[in-house]
Amino acid sequence: MGILTVRAPDSQQAMEEVLRRLGPEAYILSTSQRDGLIEIRAARDLPPPAVRPPAPEPAPPEADPAPRRLTLAGLSVAPQEGAAPLRAVPRAESFGELLEDRKRLTGAAPLVAERGWLPPRPDIGPSHGLEALAGRLLPDAPIRLPARLVIAGPPGAGKTLLALRFAALAMEERPGVEPLILAPRLGTEAVDARLRHWTRLLALPLDRPLLADLDLALAEAPDPLRPEIVDLSCRPDAAPDLLAALMEAGAEAVLALPAGLAPRALVRWAVAPAGTRVCLTRTDLWTPEEEELAALAETGLRLGWESGGAGVVDALRRMDRRRLGLWAGEWARPQEEEEP
C-alpha cells in the first residue's frame, strides 16, 4: 500500500491534490499542520490491521492523591471520572470519531468558532445606523439546526460546500446524529467529484434523486437524529417555488448569497418565502458593506448565518450583533489613499 503525503497552504487545496492524484476512492489516514502548511496523508487502500504483541502486565500504580494528565492545550488537568480511553491503535477516523476524540481530550468541541448568539440591542451603542441594521437584520431568537434544511441561492454562492458545513455543525452540536446530504439532479449529470469526496471524508450518506422525485426521497417526517440537508444547486432559477414547497413539507430554508453583491444584484437574488434565513458566504474574501446590508434589510429577510474560509469546519457562524459590529468597524476605517 503506497501512502501519499500532500502539503498545501489550506485543507481545500490539499484535498484537491489528493483527489487529483488518488481519485475520489482515496482514504484519508491523517491530517496535521506542519511549518504553517496543512499536511494530509492518504492512500488508495486502508493499511492491514497491525498485529500487536500482548501488552505486559501493568505495574501497580503509585499512590497519587491528585493524578494529572497532559492535554492538547499543554495544560496538566485532573482526569475526568468515567471518561472513555482514547484508542491505542491509530487508524483512519471518520469525522464523527474525530469529534469524539477531541471531546475526550479537551472536554469541549472547539471545531466551530463563535457558536454563541447575542440578540439585537437597539438602545445601546454609538452607531444609530448599526443598531437600526441589527434590529432589522438579526434573528429575534437563537437559531437552532432543524431536522430538515434546504439551501438555495444564485450560481457560485457556495451552496454545496455550505450543505457540508451544516452537516459538520450538526454532528458537532448533536453527538450521534447522522446527517443525510440530498443533492437533486435534473437528469443523468455526474455527481460533483468534490461533493463525493467530502461526503466520503465526513462519512456522510449522499443521495441524488431526480428533482421531480425529491418528495419521495424525503422521510415521512423530519427526524432530528437523521437531519436531511437538501442542496438545490440544480435549479437556482426556480429557488423561491422550490423553497416554498419544501417549507410546506417541514423544512427550514437558507438562502446563500455571496458577500460583495451590489445592492441592486442583491435585491434581485434575495427573493424567498417569509421565514427564510440568509447566509452570507465568502465573507473571508469580502467584508459586507453597509449599503449591501441595508438593501438586504429592505427585503424583509433575516441574516442568520455567515460562512467563509476554505474548509468544512471552523467556517460557519451564527450571526449576532458582535459580528455585525466588526463589519461596521471596517466601514468606519478610512480608505487608504491610492498611490499616484
One Martini backbone bead per residue (centre of mass of N, CA, C, O) as a GRO file, in nm:
protein
  340
    1MET     BB    1   0.090   0.039   0.028
    2GLY     BB    2   0.060   0.364  -0.080
    3ILE     BB    3   0.171   0.679   0.051
    4LEU     BB    4   0.037   1.005   0.049
    5THR     BB    5   0.195   1.330   0.072
    6VAL     BB    6   0.035   1.646   0.145
    7ARG     BB    7   0.106   1.997   0.088
    8ALA     BB    8  -0.071   2.300   0.198
    9PRO     BB    9  -0.213   2.602   0.286
   10ASP     BB   10  -0.485   2.430   0.265
   11SER     BB   11  -0.733   2.190   0.276
   12GLN     BB   12  -0.849   2.219  -0.010
   13GLN     BB   13  -0.586   2.187  -0.173
   14ALA     BB   14  -0.509   1.914  -0.055
   15MET     BB   15  -0.767   1.760  -0.145
   16GLU     BB   16  -0.738   1.814  -0.451
   17GLU     BB   17  -0.468   1.660  -0.478
   18VAL     BB   18  -0.569   1.388  -0.382
   19LEU     BB   19  -0.792   1.364  -0.596
   20ARG     BB   20  -0.603   1.382  -0.848
   21ARG     BB   21  -0.404   1.129  -0.762
   22LEU     BB   22  -0.632   0.908  -0.628
   23GLY     BB   23  -0.915   0.988  -0.608
   24PRO     BB   24  -1.239   0.938  -0.459
   25GLU     BB   25  -1.133   0.649  -0.309
   26ALA     BB   26  -0.976   0.767  -0.099
   27TYR     BB   27  -0.786   0.761   0.206
   28ILE     BB   28  -0.774   0.916   0.517
   29LEU     BB   29  -0.520   0.901   0.764
   30SER     BB   30  -0.416   1.213   0.798
   31THR     BB   31  -0.417   1.537   0.983
   32SER     BB   32  -0.193   1.823   0.966
   33GLN     BB   33   0.042   2.067   1.105
   34ARG     BB   34   0.328   2.212   0.915
   35ASP     BB   35   0.492   2.492   0.875
   36GLY     BB   36   0.200   2.629   0.792
   37LEU     BB   37   0.088   2.353   0.685
   38ILE     BB   38  -0.112   2.119   0.529
   39GLU     BB   39  -0.117   1.770   0.617
   40ILE     BB   40  -0.179   1.481   0.404
   41ARG     BB   41  -0.259   1.137   0.444
   42ALA     BB   42  -0.283   0.896   0.175
   43ALA     BB   43  -0.482   0.620   0.022
   44ARG     BB   44  -0.626   0.369  -0.167
   45ASP     BB   45  -0.573   0.190   0.089
   46LEU     BB   46  -0.602   0.026   0.365
   47PRO     BB   47  -0.434  -0.079   0.617
   48PRO     BB   48  -0.339  -0.337   0.777
   49PRO     BB   49  -0.372  -0.478   1.063
   50ALA     BB   50  -0.198  -0.466   1.342
   51VAL     BB   51   0.023  -0.676   1.518
   52ARG     BB   52   0.014  -0.707   1.858
   53PRO     BB   53   0.164  -0.753   2.129
   54PRO     BB   54   0.136  -0.841   2.429
   55ALA     BB   55   0.075  -0.685   2.703
   56PRO     BB   56   0.208  -0.597   2.976
   57GLU     BB   57   0.204  -0.590   3.295
   58PRO     BB   58   0.101  -0.364   3.496
   59ALA     BB   59   0.202  -0.151   3.713
   60PRO     BB   60   0.158  -0.048   4.009
   61PRO     BB   61   0.027   0.220   4.129
   62GLU     BB   62   0.101   0.505   4.262
   63ALA     BB   63   0.052   0.709   4.502
   64ASP     BB   64  -0.203   0.963   4.406
   65PRO     BB   65  -0.415   1.213   4.501
   66ALA     BB   66  -0.346   1.384   4.204
   67PRO     BB   67  -0.392   1.307   3.914
   68ARG     BB   68  -0.247   1.361   3.589
   69ARG     BB   69  -0.278   1.521   3.260
   70LEU     BB   70  -0.214   1.575   2.920
   71THR     BB   71  -0.306   1.814   2.696
   72LEU     BB   72  -0.339   1.983   2.401
   73ALA     BB   73  -0.292   2.270   2.556
   74GLY     BB   74  -0.057   2.201   2.785
   75LEU     BB   75  -0.231   2.112   3.031
   76SER     BB   76  -0.263   2.010   3.362
   77VAL     BB   77  -0.519   1.776   3.439
   78ALA     BB   78  -0.775   1.629   3.566
   79PRO     BB   79  -0.932   1.352   3.533
   80GLN     BB   80  -1.217   1.211   3.416
   81GLU     BB   81  -1.476   1.050   3.523
   82GLY     BB   82  -1.560   0.795   3.295
   83ALA     BB   83  -1.367   0.822   3.070
   84ALA     BB   84  -1.291   0.732   2.770
   85PRO     BB   85  -1.056   0.585   2.607
   86LEU     BB   86  -0.825   0.602   2.391
   87ARG     BB   87  -0.696   0.492   2.118
   88ALA     BB   88  -0.420   0.277   2.067
   89VAL     BB   89  -0.489   0.243   1.754
   90PRO     BB   90  -0.426   0.387   1.479
   91ARG     BB   91  -0.671   0.523   1.244
   92ALA     BB   92  -0.908   0.573   1.034
   93GLU     BB   93  -1.124   0.854   1.059
   94SER     BB   94  -1.399   0.991   1.122
   95PHE     BB   95  -1.551   1.278   1.200
   96GLY     BB   96  -1.700   1.175   1.453
   97GLU     BB   97  -1.446   1.048   1.589
   98LEU     BB   98  -1.284   1.306   1.609
   99LEU     BB   99  -1.477   1.451   1.801
  100GLU     BB  100  -1.461   1.247   2.032
  101ASP     BB  101  -1.156   1.275   2.089
  102ARG     BB  102  -1.158   1.580   2.153
  103LYS     BB  103  -1.354   1.560   2.391
  104ARG     BB  104  -1.175   1.377   2.569
  105LEU     BB  105  -0.933   1.585   2.588
  106THR     BB  106  -1.108   1.878   2.647
  107GLY     BB  107  -1.437   1.876   2.704
  108ALA     BB  108  -1.469   1.990   2.406
  109ALA     BB  109  -1.583   2.162   2.092
  110PRO     BB  110  -1.345   2.354   1.889
  111LEU     BB  111  -1.434   2.373   1.572
  112VAL     BB  112  -1.662   2.591   1.609
  113ALA     BB  113  -1.699   2.917   1.582
  114GLU     BB  114  -1.906   3.125   1.725
  115ARG     BB  115  -2.182   2.985   1.876
  116GLY     BB  116  -2.295   3.220   1.977
  117TRP     BB  117  -2.569   3.446   2.082
  118LEU     BB  118  -2.685   3.783   2.013
  119PRO     BB  119  -2.911   3.999   2.066
  120PRO     BB  120  -3.060   4.268   1.985
  121ARG     BB  121  -2.956   4.623   2.086
  122PRO     BB  122  -3.107   4.928   2.018
  123ASP     BB  123  -3.017   5.115   2.298
  124ILE     BB  124  -2.711   5.077   2.217
  125GLY     BB  125  -2.452   5.254   2.120
  126PRO     BB  126  -2.303   5.476   1.879
  127SER     BB  127  -2.473   5.346   1.631
  128HIS     BB  128  -2.762   5.394   1.470
  129GLY     BB  129  -2.721   5.229   1.209
  130LEU     BB  130  -2.641   4.962   1.343
  131GLU     BB  131  -2.896   4.923   1.516
  132ALA     BB  132  -3.097   4.919   1.286
  133LEU     BB  133  -2.979   4.670   1.147
  134ALA     BB  134  -3.000   4.473   1.384
  135GLY     BB  135  -3.313   4.491   1.415
  136ARG     BB  136  -3.369   4.394   1.099
  137LEU     BB  137  -3.161   4.133   1.065
  138LEU     BB  138  -3.171   3.988   1.320
  139PRO     BB  139  -3.272   3.757   1.507
  140ASP     BB  140  -3.508   3.701   1.771
  141ALA     BB  141  -3.368   3.413   1.793
  142PRO     BB  142  -3.212   3.145   1.831
  143ILE     BB  143  -3.059   2.925   1.618
  144ARG     BB  144  -3.161   2.611   1.501
  145LEU     BB  145  -3.111   2.302   1.398
  146PRO     BB  146  -3.274   2.129   1.175
  147ALA     BB  147  -3.416   1.830   1.035
  148ARG     BB  148  -3.479   2.028   0.780
  149LEU     BB  149  -3.273   2.147   0.508
  150VAL     BB  150  -3.267   2.420   0.268
  151ILE     BB  151  -3.059   2.520  -0.018
  152ALA     BB  152  -3.023   2.836  -0.176
  153GLY     BB  153  -2.916   3.009  -0.484
  154PRO     BB  154  -2.691   3.136  -0.665
  155PRO     BB  155  -2.450   3.101  -0.866
  156GLY     BB  156  -2.153   3.068  -0.667
  157ALA     BB  157  -2.239   3.067  -0.343
  158GLY     BB  158  -2.181   2.777  -0.197
  159LYS     BB  159  -2.397   2.541  -0.136
  160THR     BB  160  -2.248   2.270  -0.111
  161LEU     BB  161  -2.049   2.350   0.113
  162LEU     BB  162  -2.271   2.443   0.309
  163ALA     BB  163  -2.402   2.167   0.353
  164LEU     BB  164  -2.149   2.042   0.490
  165ARG     BB  165  -2.133   2.248   0.723
  166PHE     BB  166  -2.404   2.175   0.850
  167ALA     BB  167  -2.334   1.880   0.905
  168ALA     BB  168  -2.088   1.931   1.090
  169LEU     BB  169  -2.244   2.097   1.303
  170ALA     BB  170  -2.446   1.875   1.380
  171MET     BB  171  -2.227   1.666   1.477
  172GLU     BB  172  -2.127   1.850   1.709
  173GLU     BB  173  -2.403   1.940   1.861
  174ARG     BB  174  -2.510   1.625   1.791
  175PRO     BB  175  -2.435   1.353   1.914
  176GLY     BB  176  -2.517   1.083   1.678
  177VAL     BB  177  -2.574   1.201   1.423
  178GLU     BB  178  -2.703   1.143   1.063
  179PRO     BB  179  -2.652   1.301   0.801
  180LEU     BB  180  -2.822   1.395   0.491
  181ILE     BB  181  -2.738   1.430   0.153
  182LEU     BB  182  -2.925   1.623  -0.091
  183ALA     BB  183  -2.867   1.614  -0.459
  184PRO     BB  184  -3.038   1.706  -0.696
  185ARG     BB  185  -3.142   1.610  -1.030
  186LEU     BB  186  -3.234   1.637  -1.377
  187GLY     BB  187  -3.059   1.374  -1.466
  188THR     BB  188  -2.735   1.232  -1.573
  189GLU     BB  189  -2.555   1.386  -1.408
  190ALA     BB  190  -2.272   1.412  -1.252
  191VAL     BB  191  -2.108   1.405  -0.975
  192ASP     BB  192  -1.942   1.591  -0.774
  193ALA     BB  193  -1.628   1.521  -0.676
  194ARG     BB  194  -1.616   1.690  -0.416
  195LEU     BB  195  -1.874   1.587  -0.287
  196ARG     BB  196  -1.793   1.290  -0.276
  197HIS     BB  197  -1.535   1.330  -0.107
  198TRP     BB  198  -1.650   1.478   0.143
  199THR     BB  199  -1.859   1.262   0.225
  200ARG     BB  200  -1.647   1.044   0.276
  201LEU     BB  201  -1.481   1.194   0.492
  202LEU     BB  202  -1.756   1.236   0.681
  203ALA     BB  203  -1.947   0.989   0.655
  204LEU     BB  204  -2.176   1.061   0.436
  205PRO     BB  205  -2.469   1.039   0.302
  206LEU     BB  206  -2.567   1.016  -0.055
  207ASP     BB  207  -2.834   1.172  -0.243
  208ARG     BB  208  -2.962   1.161  -0.609
  209PRO     BB  209  -3.237   1.265  -0.696
  210LEU     BB  210  -3.480   1.352  -0.867
  211LEU     BB  211  -3.646   1.638  -0.853
  212ALA     BB  212  -3.934   1.509  -0.900
  213ASP     BB  213  -3.848   1.288  -0.646
  214LEU     BB  214  -3.788   1.432  -0.371
  215ASP     BB  215  -4.038   1.363  -0.192
  216LEU     BB  216  -3.961   1.051  -0.186
  217ALA     BB  217  -3.672   1.092  -0.037
  218LEU     BB  218  -3.816   1.183   0.195
  219ALA     BB  219  -3.921   1.171   0.487
  220GLU     BB  220  -4.216   1.165   0.642
  221ALA     BB  221  -4.049   1.280   0.890
  222PRO     BB  222  -3.858   1.467   1.063
  223ASP     BB  223  -3.526   1.372   1.192
  224PRO     BB  224  -3.302   1.467   1.433
  225LEU     BB  225  -3.101   1.203   1.389
  226ARG     BB  226  -3.163   1.258   1.051
  227PRO     BB  227  -3.073   1.501   0.892
  228GLU     BB  228  -3.181   1.699   0.615
  229ILE     BB  229  -2.980   1.815   0.330
  230VAL     BB  230  -3.066   2.044   0.075
  231ASP     BB  231  -2.930   2.087  -0.258
  232LEU     BB  232  -3.028   2.350  -0.507
  233SER     BB  233  -2.819   2.367  -0.761
  234CYS     BB  234  -2.998   2.274  -1.016
  235ARG     BB  235  -3.231   2.533  -0.947
  236PRO     BB  236  -3.187   2.864  -0.916
  237ASP     BB  237  -3.442   2.981  -1.081
  238ALA     BB  238  -3.659   2.802  -0.875
  239ALA     BB  239  -3.626   2.857  -0.566
  240PRO     BB  240  -3.889   2.978  -0.439
  241ASP     BB  241  -4.079   2.740  -0.509
  242LEU     BB  242  -3.915   2.514  -0.376
  243LEU     BB  243  -3.907   2.631  -0.094
  244ALA     BB  244  -4.211   2.638  -0.040
  245ALA     BB  245  -4.259   2.331  -0.069
  246LEU     BB  246  -4.052   2.241   0.155
  247MET     BB  247  -4.176   2.407   0.389
  248GLU     BB  248  -4.443   2.244   0.386
  249ALA     BB  249  -4.251   1.975   0.461
  250GLY     BB  250  -4.068   2.098   0.718
  251ALA     BB  251  -3.867   2.309   0.621
  252GLU     BB  252  -3.577   2.498   0.637
  253ALA     BB  253  -3.446   2.805   0.505
  254VAL     BB  254  -3.156   2.886   0.294
  255LEU     BB  255  -2.995   3.180   0.165
  256ALA     BB  256  -2.734   3.203  -0.056
  257LEU     BB  257  -2.497   3.482  -0.039
  258PRO     BB  258  -2.258   3.665  -0.167
  259ALA     BB  259  -2.030   3.865  -0.080
  260GLY     BB  260  -2.038   4.182  -0.266
  261LEU     BB  261  -2.299   4.270  -0.360
  262ALA     BB  262  -2.487   4.461  -0.521
  263PRO     BB  263  -2.778   4.592  -0.430
  264ARG     BB  264  -2.931   4.517  -0.692
  265ALA     BB  265  -2.844   4.215  -0.697
  266LEU     BB  266  -2.948   4.138  -0.419
  267VAL     BB  267  -3.250   4.197  -0.467
  268ARG     BB  268  -3.280   3.991  -0.698
  269TRP     BB  269  -3.192   3.728  -0.511
  270ALA     BB  270  -3.372   3.816  -0.247
  271VAL     BB  271  -3.591   3.563  -0.305
  272ALA     BB  272  -3.823   3.456  -0.052
  273PRO     BB  273  -3.977   3.316   0.178
  274ALA     BB  274  -4.101   3.345   0.465
  275GLY     BB  275  -3.836   3.253   0.703
  276THR     BB  276  -3.587   3.297   0.557
  277ARG     BB  277  -3.243   3.249   0.579
  278VAL     BB  278  -2.945   3.420   0.560
  279CYS     BB  279  -2.626   3.343   0.392
  280LEU     BB  280  -2.312   3.468   0.400
  281THR     BB  281  -2.059   3.428   0.172
  282ARG     BB  282  -1.722   3.489   0.154
  283THR     BB  283  -1.619   3.675   0.410
  284ASP     BB  284  -1.301   3.638   0.372
  285LEU     BB  285  -1.301   3.820   0.092
  286TRP     BB  286  -1.564   3.999   0.194
  287THR     BB  287  -1.689   4.278   0.336
  288PRO     BB  288  -1.974   4.378   0.422
  289GLU     BB  289  -2.172   4.641   0.336
  290GLU     BB  290  -2.394   4.876   0.425
  291GLU     BB  291  -2.562   4.884   0.160
  292GLU     BB  292  -2.603   4.580   0.145
  293LEU     BB  293  -2.755   4.542   0.420
  294ALA     BB  294  -2.978   4.747   0.364
  295ALA     BB  295  -3.096   4.593   0.122
  296LEU     BB  296  -3.161   4.337   0.286
  297ALA     BB  297  -3.357   4.472   0.487
  298GLU     BB  298  -3.573   4.554   0.266
  299THR     BB  299  -3.670   4.246   0.211
  300GLY     BB  300  -3.722   4.103   0.518
  301LEU     BB  301  -3.481   3.943   0.571
  302ARG     BB  302  -3.277   3.731   0.765
  303LEU     BB  303  -2.958   3.718   0.928
  304GLY     BB  304  -2.819   3.402   1.036
  305TRP     BB  305  -2.548   3.364   0.853
  306GLU     BB  306  -2.191   3.275   0.823
  307SER     BB  307  -1.945   3.217   0.549
  308GLY     BB  308  -1.595   3.102   0.557
  309GLY     BB  309  -1.347   2.967   0.373
  310ALA     BB  310  -1.199   2.635   0.285
  311GLY     BB  311  -1.350   2.463   0.482
  312VAL     BB  312  -1.581   2.286   0.688
  313VAL     BB  313  -1.456   2.390   0.937
  314ASP     BB  314  -1.448   2.693   1.081
  315ALA     BB  315  -1.701   2.837   0.869
  316LEU     BB  316  -1.964   2.856   1.064
  317ARG     BB  317  -2.194   3.125   1.163
  318ARG     BB  318  -2.367   3.296   1.384
  319MET     BB  319  -2.542   3.575   1.392
  320ASP     BB  320  -2.446   3.889   1.550
  321ARG     BB  321  -2.373   4.191   1.684
  322ARG     BB  322  -2.065   4.159   1.696
  323ARG     BB  323  -2.021   4.093   1.396
  324LEU     BB  324  -2.153   4.349   1.289
  325GLY     BB  325  -1.947   4.539   1.433
  326LEU     BB  326  -1.696   4.449   1.275
  327TRP     BB  327  -1.797   4.549   1.003
  328ALA     BB  328  -1.840   4.846   1.091
  329GLY     BB  329  -1.536   4.898   1.142
  330GLU     BB  330  -1.466   4.889   0.837
  331TRP     BB  331  -1.638   5.132   0.750
  332ALA     BB  332  -1.485   5.346   0.946
  333ARG     BB  333  -1.242   5.307   0.788
  334PRO     BB  334  -1.017   5.462   0.624
  335GLN     BB  335  -0.920   5.513   0.318
  336GLU     BB  336  -0.670   5.445   0.118
  337GLU     BB  337  -0.443   5.602  -0.053
  338GLU     BB  338  -0.358   5.638  -0.365
  339GLU     BB  339  -0.113   5.598  -0.570
  340PRO     BB  340   0.029   5.792  -0.829
   0.00000   0.00000   0.00000
